Amino acid sequence: IKGGHAGITVDKDATYNDLSEAVLTASQTGTKDGVVTVNAIYKKIEPSVSASYFDGFGALLGEGVTQFNATMKDRSVNVTMATKKFNGVIIYPGETLSALSIMRPVTLDAGYKKAPTYAGGDVVDEIGGGICQVATTLYNAALNAELGIVYRKSHSRMPSYVPAGLDAMVYSQGNSDFVIQNNYSHPVYIETVVTNNGTFGELRFRIFGVEEREAGRTISYESKLIEKDCRIPAEDADPSEYFKLVYDDKMPTLEESAQTGKEY
């Protein structure tokens, strides 16, 4: 961390006043070659962020980790590219961070691929399929770092890469975003790491800052099923009105998923 220094900027109001007076005077007395010249007036600007913000900086506040099926090449491209966009992001005290603002543009021209994603309770191929896992990994890191959760939506189905209730859904074509806030009095820094051996991959989000919480504090979350809705929707009902919980004791392992090439 290097110390800052004051900057300067033009005082537009004061400079305008001097210029107006010079033009008025010139209109009365005349000027050489019709040119009016005034010196710009400057004022000093103190840095909005000081080095003291970073005193004690470097503590790991929270971490989130998820695994993905690396044999799904296009989806792997999406999660890798979106994850790397967050590496090095700094959130200053009170500031918010939109996950979509970092990931966008989610387009083919930007390098994203078509891959499976949830849409209205179904699985379809869309550009950027898999970026929800990136938002989810950030969500878990933010929870463990105890950052503020400003906006978060769950999926229409429970994804397999995190326990129930710990997912975060984003949709680049709509308004479904994931937004966090730095509620500490110091900046926080996001570090991301992606590993991929061709079969299995891992996303890791780490959030660093200044530890302001009491020593020995631990964070844990427990998911509980509080209600099952087994109603059969009417034929003309919008499927999105129903929250689908699917339980399968024979849920395939990551190894089985890799062998079949199918994401579960």
ABEGO torsion letter per residue (X at the ends): XBBBBBBBBBBAAAAAAAAAAAAAAAAAAEBBGGBBBBBBBBBBBBBABBAAAABGBGBBABBBBBBBBAABAAAAAAAAAAAAAABGBBBBBGBBBBAAAAAOBBBAAAGBBBBBBBBGGBBBBBBGBGAAAAAAAAAAAAAAAGBBBABBBBBABBBAABBBGABBBBBAABABBBBBBBABABBBBBBBBBBBAGABBBBBBBBBBBBABBBGBBBBBBBBBABBBABBBBAABBAAABBBBBBBAABBBAAAAAAAGBBX
